Amino acid sequence: MNTKKKEADLLDLQILATIVYIGSLILSIYLTYNDKQKVLNLKKIFTEKQNLNLSIFNRVLVVVLTGIFLYASYENKELAKIKNEKLKNFDLQIYASWLSLIATIIVLYVIIDSQGSQYSIISGITNPNL
């Protein structure tokens, strides 16, 4: 596969992942709004079980998306090697992607381990932020 085609495919993958990430952000907004409604004792959008399941789904989705961006970073570095470009910035991007992946895995672990128990700043509310 030539490098131009590979670059285009990687850009398509990143566009798709970014669109899905935007969807994840929108879900996060709904989860946060639901938690606000809970705090104010108003009608919530989701039940507690739905809220927990959506929060776990959202966190898993973010882990997968972060993995996709890490993969894209590795592939971009390989393309840069073929083109004899400097690799320092590609290496830094890969390190940042690894740190992001580790962070998303930790956050996923926290939500699964707590299973709705009180761990956020606002007592009893699971933090849906990304």
Chimera marker file (.cmm) of the C-alpha trace (Angstrom):
<marker_set name="trace">
<marker id="1" x="0.000" y="0.000" z="0.000" r="1" g="1" b="0" radius="0.5"/>
<marker id="2" x="1.423" y="3.367" z="-0.937" r="1" g="1" b="0" radius="0.5"/>
<marker id="3" x="1.976" y="5.990" z="1.750" r="1" g="1" b="0" radius="0.5"/>
<marker id="4" x="-0.634" y="8.452" z="0.419" r="1" g="1" b="0" radius="0.5"/>
<marker id="5" x="-3.353" y="5.787" z="0.595" r="1" g="1" b="0" radius="0.5"/>
<marker id="6" x="-2.230" y="4.757" z="4.078" r="1" g="1" b="0" radius="0.5"/>
<marker id="7" x="-2.233" y="8.400" z="5.237" r="1" g="1" b="0" radius="0.5"/>
<marker id="8" x="-5.735" y="8.903" z="3.831" r="1" g="1" b="0" radius="0.5"/>
<marker id="9" x="-6.974" y="5.733" z="5.537" r="1" g="1" b="0" radius="0.5"/>
<marker id="10" x="-5.504" y="6.864" z="8.863" r="1" g="1" b="0" radius="0.5"/>
<marker id="11" x="-7.155" y="10.260" z="8.495" r="1" g="1" b="0" radius="0.5"/>
<marker id="12" x="-10.493" y="8.548" z="7.752" r="1" g="1" b="0" radius="0.5"/>
<marker id="13" x="-10.069" y="6.431" z="10.882" r="1" g="1" b="0" radius="0.5"/>
<marker id="14" x="-9.301" y="9.522" z="12.955" r="1" g="1" b="0" radius="0.5"/>
<marker id="15" x="-12.315" y="11.380" z="11.530" r="1" g="1" b="0" radius="0.5"/>
<marker id="16" x="-14.604" y="8.461" z="12.375" r="1" g="1" b="0" radius="0.5"/>
<marker id="17" x="-13.128" y="8.127" z="15.871" r="1" g="1" b="0" radius="0.5"/>
<marker id="18" x="-13.521" y="11.860" z="16.449" r="1" g="1" b="0" radius="0.5"/>
<marker id="19" x="-17.191" y="11.734" z="15.421" r="1" g="1" b="0" radius="0.5"/>
<marker id="20" x="-17.796" y="8.851" z="17.834" r="1" g="1" b="0" radius="0.5"/>
<marker id="21" x="-15.891" y="10.782" z="20.520" r="1" g="1" b="0" radius="0.5"/>
<marker id="22" x="-18.232" y="13.743" z="20.001" r="1" g="1" b="0" radius="0.5"/>
<marker id="23" x="-21.151" y="11.355" z="20.537" r="1" g="1" b="0" radius="0.5"/>
<marker id="24" x="-19.491" y="10.203" z="23.746" r="1" g="1" b="0" radius="0.5"/>
<marker id="25" x="-19.181" y="13.831" z="24.864" r="1" g="1" b="0" radius="0.5"/>
<marker id="26" x="-22.887" y="14.383" z="24.210" r="1" g="1" b="0" radius="0.5"/>
<marker id="27" x="-23.714" y="11.284" z="26.266" r="1" g="1" b="0" radius="0.5"/>
<marker id="28" x="-21.483" y="12.658" z="29.014" r="1" g="1" b="0" radius="0.5"/>
<marker id="29" x="-23.474" y="15.901" z="28.990" r="1" g="1" b="0" radius="0.5"/>
<marker id="30" x="-26.730" y="13.955" z="29.397" r="1" g="1" b="0" radius="0.5"/>
<marker id="31" x="-25.260" y="11.915" z="32.260" r="1" g="1" b="0" radius="0.5"/>
<marker id="32" x="-24.065" y="15.064" z="33.998" r="1" g="1" b="0" radius="0.5"/>
<marker id="33" x="-27.464" y="16.722" z="33.516" r="1" g="1" b="0" radius="0.5"/>
<marker id="34" x="-29.122" y="13.601" z="34.929" r="1" g="1" b="0" radius="0.5"/>
<marker id="35" x="-26.891" y="13.844" z="38.001" r="1" g="1" b="0" radius="0.5"/>
<marker id="36" x="-27.800" y="17.514" z="38.394" r="1" g="1" b="0" radius="0.5"/>
<marker id="37" x="-31.481" y="16.607" z="38.287" r="1" g="1" b="0" radius="0.5"/>
<marker id="38" x="-30.816" y="13.992" z="40.972" r="1" g="1" b="0" radius="0.5"/>
<marker id="39" x="-29.113" y="16.559" z="43.219" r="1" g="1" b="0" radius="0.5"/>
<marker id="40" x="-32.028" y="18.955" z="42.799" r="1" g="1" b="0" radius="0.5"/>
<marker id="41" x="-34.573" y="16.157" z="43.413" r="1" g="1" b="0" radius="0.5"/>
<marker id="42" x="-36.119" y="16.760" z="39.990" r="1" g="1" b="0" radius="0.5"/>
<marker id="43" x="-37.256" y="14.281" z="37.355" r="1" g="1" b="0" radius="0.5"/>
<marker id="44" x="-34.229" y="12.446" z="35.992" r="1" g="1" b="0" radius="0.5"/>
<marker id="45" x="-33.643" y="11.365" z="32.408" r="1" g="1" b="0" radius="0.5"/>
<marker id="46" x="-32.274" y="7.933" z="33.354" r="1" g="1" b="0" radius="0.5"/>
<marker id="47" x="-32.908" y="5.449" z="36.144" r="1" g="1" b="0" radius="0.5"/>
<marker id="48" x="-29.984" y="4.646" z="38.459" r="1" g="1" b="0" radius="0.5"/>
<marker id="49" x="-29.351" y="1.374" z="36.603" r="1" g="1" b="0" radius="0.5"/>
<marker id="50" x="-29.487" y="3.084" z="33.200" r="1" g="1" b="0" radius="0.5"/>
<marker id="51" x="-27.192" y="5.827" z="34.462" r="1" g="1" b="0" radius="0.5"/>
<marker id="52" x="-24.635" y="3.288" z="35.680" r="1" g="1" b="0" radius="0.5"/>
<marker id="53" x="-24.819" y="1.191" z="32.501" r="1" g="1" b="0" radius="0.5"/>
<marker id="54" x="-24.501" y="4.243" z="30.248" r="1" g="1" b="0" radius="0.5"/>
<marker id="55" x="-21.606" y="5.536" z="32.310" r="1" g="1" b="0" radius="0.5"/>
<marker id="56" x="-19.758" y="2.207" z="32.032" r="1" g="1" b="0" radius="0.5"/>
<marker id="57" x="-20.534" y="2.032" z="28.299" r="1" g="1" b="0" radius="0.5"/>
<marker id="58" x="-19.253" y="5.574" z="27.833" r="1" g="1" b="0" radius="0.5"/>
<marker id="59" x="-16.021" y="4.797" z="29.689" r="1" g="1" b="0" radius="0.5"/>
<marker id="60" x="-15.422" y="1.611" z="27.675" r="1" g="1" b="0" radius="0.5"/>
<marker id="61" x="-16.067" y="3.569" z="24.492" r="1" g="1" b="0" radius="0.5"/>
<marker id="62" x="-13.506" y="6.200" z="25.512" r="1" g="1" b="0" radius="0.5"/>
<marker id="63" x="-10.920" y="3.471" z="26.256" r="1" g="1" b="0" radius="0.5"/>
<marker id="64" x="-11.499" y="1.980" z="22.793" r="1" g="1" b="0" radius="0.5"/>
<marker id="65" x="-11.303" y="5.391" z="21.113" r="1" g="1" b="0" radius="0.5"/>
<marker id="66" x="-8.092" y="6.209" z="22.973" r="1" g="1" b="0" radius="0.5"/>
<marker id="67" x="-6.672" y="2.904" z="21.759" r="1" g="1" b="0" radius="0.5"/>
<marker id="68" x="-7.635" y="3.805" z="18.192" r="1" g="1" b="0" radius="0.5"/>
<marker id="69" x="-5.828" y="7.133" z="18.466" r="1" g="1" b="0" radius="0.5"/>
<marker id="70" x="-2.775" y="5.338" z="19.896" r="1" g="1" b="0" radius="0.5"/>
<marker id="71" x="-2.831" y="2.953" z="16.934" r="1" g="1" b="0" radius="0.5"/>
<marker id="72" x="-3.063" y="5.906" z="14.539" r="1" g="1" b="0" radius="0.5"/>
<marker id="73" x="-0.081" y="7.519" z="16.262" r="1" g="1" b="0" radius="0.5"/>
<marker id="74" x="2.012" y="4.364" z="15.784" r="1" g="1" b="0" radius="0.5"/>
<marker id="75" x="1.020" y="4.112" z="12.143" r="1" g="1" b="0" radius="0.5"/>
<marker id="76" x="1.812" y="7.789" z="11.550" r="1" g="1" b="0" radius="0.5"/>
<marker id="77" x="5.253" y="7.222" z="13.045" r="1" g="1" b="0" radius="0.5"/>
<marker id="78" x="5.827" y="4.303" z="10.692" r="1" g="1" b="0" radius="0.5"/>
<marker id="79" x="4.839" y="6.480" z="7.744" r="1" g="1" b="0" radius="0.5"/>
<marker id="80" x="7.210" y="9.182" z="8.982" r="1" g="1" b="0" radius="0.5"/>
<marker id="81" x="10.036" y="6.614" z="9.064" r="1" g="1" b="0" radius="0.5"/>
<marker id="82" x="9.350" y="5.706" z="5.448" r="1" g="1" b="0" radius="0.5"/>
<marker id="83" x="9.451" y="9.391" z="4.499" r="1" g="1" b="0" radius="0.5"/>
<marker id="84" x="12.653" y="9.940" z="6.528" r="1" g="1" b="0" radius="0.5"/>
<marker id="85" x="10.987" y="12.579" z="8.725" r="1" g="1" b="0" radius="0.5"/>
<marker id="86" x="12.062" y="13.448" z="12.257" r="1" g="1" b="0" radius="0.5"/>
<marker id="87" x="10.418" y="11.091" z="14.742" r="1" g="1" b="0" radius="0.5"/>
<marker id="88" x="10.674" y="13.080" z="17.978" r="1" g="1" b="0" radius="0.5"/>
<marker id="89" x="7.202" y="14.637" z="17.736" r="1" g="1" b="0" radius="0.5"/>
<marker id="90" x="5.685" y="11.301" z="16.747" r="1" g="1" b="0" radius="0.5"/>
<marker id="91" x="7.305" y="9.683" z="19.784" r="1" g="1" b="0" radius="0.5"/>
<marker id="92" x="5.921" y="12.417" z="22.047" r="1" g="1" b="0" radius="0.5"/>
<marker id="93" x="2.461" y="11.902" z="20.588" r="1" g="1" b="0" radius="0.5"/>
<marker id="94" x="2.709" y="8.169" z="21.240" r="1" g="1" b="0" radius="0.5"/>
<marker id="95" x="3.786" y="8.781" z="24.854" r="1" g="1" b="0" radius="0.5"/>
<marker id="96" x="0.853" y="11.160" z="25.332" r="1" g="1" b="0" radius="0.5"/>
<marker id="97" x="-1.515" y="8.579" z="23.838" r="1" g="1" b="0" radius="0.5"/>
<marker id="98" x="-0.187" y="5.907" z="26.207" r="1" g="1" b="0" radius="0.5"/>
<marker id="99" x="-0.723" y="8.211" z="29.178" r="1" g="1" b="0" radius="0.5"/>
<marker id="100" x="-4.249" y="8.968" z="27.993" r="1" g="1" b="0" radius="0.5"/>
<marker id="101" x="-4.971" y="5.271" z="27.574" r="1" g="1" b="0" radius="0.5"/>
<marker id="102" x="-3.724" y="4.532" z="31.089" r="1" g="1" b="0" radius="0.5"/>
<marker id="103" x="-5.865" y="7.374" z="32.465" r="1" g="1" b="0" radius="0.5"/>
<marker id="104" x="-8.998" y="6.135" z="30.696" r="1" g="1" b="0" radius="0.5"/>
<marker id="105" x="-8.419" y="2.594" z="31.965" r="1" g="1" b="0" radius="0.5"/>
<marker id="106" x="-8.057" y="3.893" z="35.531" r="1" g="1" b="0" radius="0.5"/>
<marker id="107" x="-11.268" y="5.898" z="35.231" r="1" g="1" b="0" radius="0.5"/>
<marker id="108" x="-13.081" y="2.847" z="33.820" r="1" g="1" b="0" radius="0.5"/>
<marker id="109" x="-11.764" y="0.744" z="36.702" r="1" g="1" b="0" radius="0.5"/>
<marker id="110" x="-13.012" y="3.312" z="39.234" r="1" g="1" b="0" radius="0.5"/>
<marker id="111" x="-16.547" y="3.350" z="37.825" r="1" g="1" b="0" radius="0.5"/>
<marker id="112" x="-16.718" y="-0.444" z="37.628" r="1" g="1" b="0" radius="0.5"/>
<marker id="113" x="-15.162" y="-0.932" z="41.070" r="1" g="1" b="0" radius="0.5"/>
<marker id="114" x="-17.420" y="1.610" z="42.737" r="1" g="1" b="0" radius="0.5"/>
<marker id="115" x="-20.605" y="0.379" z="41.008" r="1" g="1" b="0" radius="0.5"/>
<marker id="116" x="-22.459" y="3.526" z="41.978" r="1" g="1" b="0" radius="0.5"/>
<marker id="117" x="-20.956" y="3.940" z="45.429" r="1" g="1" b="0" radius="0.5"/>
<marker id="118" x="-20.000" y="7.403" z="46.574" r="1" g="1" b="0" radius="0.5"/>
<marker id="119" x="-16.628" y="8.476" z="45.246" r="1" g="1" b="0" radius="0.5"/>
<marker id="120" x="-17.148" y="11.807" z="43.505" r="1" g="1" b="0" radius="0.5"/>
<marker id="121" x="-17.024" y="15.301" z="44.928" r="1" g="1" b="0" radius="0.5"/>
<marker id="122" x="-20.806" y="15.389" z="44.989" r="1" g="1" b="0" radius="0.5"/>
<marker id="123" x="-21.805" y="12.581" z="47.290" r="1" g="1" b="0" radius="0.5"/>
<marker id="124" x="-23.429" y="9.652" z="45.509" r="1" g="1" b="0" radius="0.5"/>
<marker id="125" x="-22.951" y="10.867" z="41.962" r="1" g="1" b="0" radius="0.5"/>
<marker id="126" x="-20.764" y="9.034" z="39.480" r="1" g="1" b="0" radius="0.5"/>
<marker id="127" x="-18.705" y="11.497" z="37.488" r="1" g="1" b="0" radius="0.5"/>
<marker id="128" x="-19.611" y="10.984" z="33.810" r="1" g="1" b="0" radius="0.5"/>
<marker id="129" x="-17.020" y="13.443" z="32.507" r="1" g="1" b="0" radius="0.5"/>
<marker id="130" x="-14.493" y="12.105" z="30.041" r="1" g="1" b="0" radius="0.5"/>
<link id1="1" id2="2" r="1" g="1" b="0" radius="0.2"/>
<link id1="2" id2="3" r="1" g="1" b="0" radius="0.2"/>
<link id1="3" id2="4" r="1" g="1" b="0" radius="0.2"/>
<link id1="4" id2="5" r="1" g="1" b="0" radius="0.2"/>
<link id1="5" id2="6" r="1" g="1" b="0" radius="0.2"/>
<link id1="6" id2="7" r="1" g="1" b="0" radius="0.2"/>
<link id1="7" id2="8" r="1" g="1" b="0" radius="0.2"/>
<link id1="8" id2="9" r="1" g="1" b="0" radius="0.2"/>
<link id1="9" id2="10" r="1" g="1" b="0" radius="0.2"/>
<link id1="10" id2="11" r="1" g="1" b="0" radius="0.2"/>
<link id1="11" id2="12" r="1" g="1" b="0" radius="0.2"/>
<link id1="12" id2="13" r="1" g="1" b="0" radius="0.2"/>
<link id1="13" id2="14" r="1" g="1" b="0" radius="0.2"/>
<link id1="14" id2="15" r="1" g="1" b="0" radius="0.2"/>
<link id1="15" id2="16" r="1" g="1" b="0" radius="0.2"/>
<link id1="16" id2="17" r="1" g="1" b="0" radius="0.2"/>
<link id1="17" id2="18" r="1" g="1" b="0" radius="0.2"/>
<link id1="18" id2="19" r="1" g="1" b="0" radius="0.2"/>
<link id1="19" id2="20" r="1" g="1" b="0" radius="0.2"/>
<link id1="20" id2="21" r="1" g="1" b="0" radius="0.2"/>
<link id1="21" id2="22" r="1" g="1" b="0" radius="0.2"/>
<link id1="22" id2="23" r="1" g="1" b="0" radius="0.2"/>
<link id1="23" id2="24" r="1" g="1" b="0" radius="0.2"/>
<link id1="24" id2="25" r="1" g="1" b="0" radius="0.2"/>
<link id1="25" id2="26" r="1" g="1" b="0" radius="0.2"/>
<link id1="26" id2="27" r="1" g="1" b="0" radius="0.2"/>
<link id1="27" id2="28" r="1" g="1" b="0" radius="0.2"/>
<link id1="28" id2="29" r="1" g="1" b="0" radius="0.2"/>
<link id1="29" id2="30" r="1" g="1" b="0" radius="0.2"/>
<link id1="30" id2="31" r="1" g="1" b="0" radius="0.2"/>
<link id1="31" id2="32" r="1" g="1" b="0" radius="0.2"/>
<link id1="32" id2="33" r="1" g="1" b="0" radius="0.2"/>
<link id1="33" id2="34" r="1" g="1" b="0" radius="0.2"/>
<link id1="34" id2="35" r="1" g="1" b="0" radius="0.2"/>
<link id1="35" id2="36" r="1" g="1" b="0" radius="0.2"/>
<link id1="36" id2="37" r="1" g="1" b="0" radius="0.2"/>
<link id1="37" id2="38" r="1" g="1" b="0" radius="0.2"/>
<link id1="38" id2="39" r="1" g="1" b="0" radius="0.2"/>
<link id1="39" id2="40" r="1" g="1" b="0" radius="0.2"/>
<link id1="40" id2="41" r="1" g="1" b="0" radius="0.2"/>
<link id1="41" id2="42" r="1" g="1" b="0" radius="0.2"/>
<link id1="42" id2="43" r="1" g="1" b="0" radius="0.2"/>
<link id1="43" id2="44" r="1" g="1" b="0" radius="0.2"/>
<link id1="44" id2="45" r="1" g="1" b="0" radius="0.2"/>
<link id1="45" id2="46" r="1" g="1" b="0" radius="0.2"/>
<link id1="46" id2="47" r="1" g="1" b="0" radius="0.2"/>
<link id1="47" id2="48" r="1" g="1" b="0" radius="0.2"/>
<link id1="48" id2="49" r="1" g="1" b="0" radius="0.2"/>
<link id1="49" id2="50" r="1" g="1" b="0" radius="0.2"/>
<link id1="50" id2="51" r="1" g="1" b="0" radius="0.2"/>
<link id1="51" id2="52" r="1" g="1" b="0" radius="0.2"/>
<link id1="52" id2="53" r="1" g="1" b="0" radius="0.2"/>
<link id1="53" id2="54" r="1" g="1" b="0" radius="0.2"/>
<link id1="54" id2="55" r="1" g="1" b="0" radius="0.2"/>
<link id1="55" id2="56" r="1" g="1" b="0" radius="0.2"/>
<link id1="56" id2="57" r="1" g="1" b="0" radius="0.2"/>
<link id1="57" id2="58" r="1" g="1" b="0" radius="0.2"/>
<link id1="58" id2="59" r="1" g="1" b="0" radius="0.2"/>
<link id1="59" id2="60" r="1" g="1" b="0" radius="0.2"/>
<link id1="60" id2="61" r="1" g="1" b="0" radius="0.2"/>
<link id1="61" id2="62" r="1" g="1" b="0" radius="0.2"/>
<link id1="62" id2="63" r="1" g="1" b="0" radius="0.2"/>
<link id1="63" id2="64" r="1" g="1" b="0" radius="0.2"/>
<link id1="64" id2="65" r="1" g="1" b="0" radius="0.2"/>
<link id1="65" id2="66" r="1" g="1" b="0" radius="0.2"/>
<link id1="66" id2="67" r="1" g="1" b="0" radius="0.2"/>
<link id1="67" id2="68" r="1" g="1" b="0" radius="0.2"/>
<link id1="68" id2="69" r="1" g="1" b="0" radius="0.2"/>
<link id1="69" id2="70" r="1" g="1" b="0" radius="0.2"/>
<link id1="70" id2="71" r="1" g="1" b="0" radius="0.2"/>
<link id1="71" id2="72" r="1" g="1" b="0" radius="0.2"/>
<link id1="72" id2="73" r="1" g="1" b="0" radius="0.2"/>
<link id1="73" id2="74" r="1" g="1" b="0" radius="0.2"/>
<link id1="74" id2="75" r="1" g="1" b="0" radius="0.2"/>
<link id1="75" id2="76" r="1" g="1" b="0" radius="0.2"/>
<link id1="76" id2="77" r="1" g="1" b="0" radius="0.2"/>
<link id1="77" id2="78" r="1" g="1" b="0" radius="0.2"/>
<link id1="78" id2="79" r="1" g="1" b="0" radius="0.2"/>
<link id1="79" id2="80" r="1" g="1" b="0" radius="0.2"/>
<link id1="80" id2="81" r="1" g="1" b="0" radius="0.2"/>
<link id1="81" id2="82" r="1" g="1" b="0" radius="0.2"/>
<link id1="82" id2="83" r="1" g="1" b="0" radius="0.2"/>
<link id1="83" id2="84" r="1" g="1" b="0" radius="0.2"/>
<link id1="84" id2="85" r="1" g="1" b="0" radius="0.2"/>
<link id1="85" id2="86" r="1" g="1" b="0" radius="0.2"/>
<link id1="86" id2="87" r="1" g="1" b="0" radius="0.2"/>
<link id1="87" id2="88" r="1" g="1" b="0" radius="0.2"/>
<link id1="88" id2="89" r="1" g="1" b="0" radius="0.2"/>
<link id1="89" id2="90" r="1" g="1" b="0" radius="0.2"/>
<link id1="90" id2="91" r="1" g="1" b="0" radius="0.2"/>
<link id1="91" id2="92" r="1" g="1" b="0" radius="0.2"/>
<link id1="92" id2="93" r="1" g="1" b="0" radius="0.2"/>
<link id1="93" id2="94" r="1" g="1" b="0" radius="0.2"/>
<link id1="94" id2="95" r="1" g="1" b="0" radius="0.2"/>
<link id1="95" id2="96" r="1" g="1" b="0" radius="0.2"/>
<link id1="96" id2="97" r="1" g="1" b="0" radius="0.2"/>
<link id1="97" id2="98" r="1" g="1" b="0" radius="0.2"/>
<link id1="98" id2="99" r="1" g="1" b="0" radius="0.2"/>
<link id1="99" id2="100" r="1" g="1" b="0" radius="0.2"/>
<link id1="100" id2="101" r="1" g="1" b="0" radius="0.2"/>
<link id1="101" id2="102" r="1" g="1" b="0" radius="0.2"/>
<link id1="102" id2="103" r="1" g="1" b="0" radius="0.2"/>
<link id1="103" id2="104" r="1" g="1" b="0" radius="0.2"/>
<link id1="104" id2="105" r="1" g="1" b="0" radius="0.2"/>
<link id1="105" id2="106" r="1" g="1" b="0" radius="0.2"/>
<link id1="106" id2="107" r="1" g="1" b="0" radius="0.2"/>
<link id1="107" id2="108" r="1" g="1" b="0" radius="0.2"/>
<link id1="108" id2="109" r="1" g="1" b="0" radius="0.2"/>
<link id1="109" id2="110" r="1" g="1" b="0" radius="0.2"/>
<link id1="110" id2="111" r="1" g="1" b="0" radius="0.2"/>
<link id1="111" id2="112" r="1" g="1" b="0" radius="0.2"/>
<link id1="112" id2="113" r="1" g="1" b="0" radius="0.2"/>
<link id1="113" id2="114" r="1" g="1" b="0" radius="0.2"/>
<link id1="114" id2="115" r="1" g="1" b="0" radius="0.2"/>
<link id1="115" id2="116" r="1" g="1" b="0" radius="0.2"/>
<link id1="116" id2="117" r="1" g="1" b="0" radius="0.2"/>
<link id1="117" id2="118" r="1" g="1" b="0" radius="0.2"/>
<link id1="118" id2="119" r="1" g="1" b="0" radius="0.2"/>
<link id1="119" id2="120" r="1" g="1" b="0" radius="0.2"/>
<link id1="120" id2="121" r="1" g="1" b="0" radius="0.2"/>
<link id1="121" id2="122" r="1" g="1" b="0" radius="0.2"/>
<link id1="122" id2="123" r="1" g="1" b="0" radius="0.2"/>
<link id1="123" id2="124" r="1" g="1" b="0" radius="0.2"/>
<link id1="124" id2="125" r="1" g="1" b="0" radius="0.2"/>
<link id1="125" id2="126" r="1" g="1" b="0" radius="0.2"/>
<link id1="126" id2="127" r="1" g="1" b="0" radius="0.2"/>
<link id1="127" id2="128" r="1" g="1" b="0" radius="0.2"/>
<link id1="128" id2="129" r="1" g="1" b="0" radius="0.2"/>
<link id1="129" id2="130" r="1" g="1" b="0" radius="0.2"/>
</marker_set>
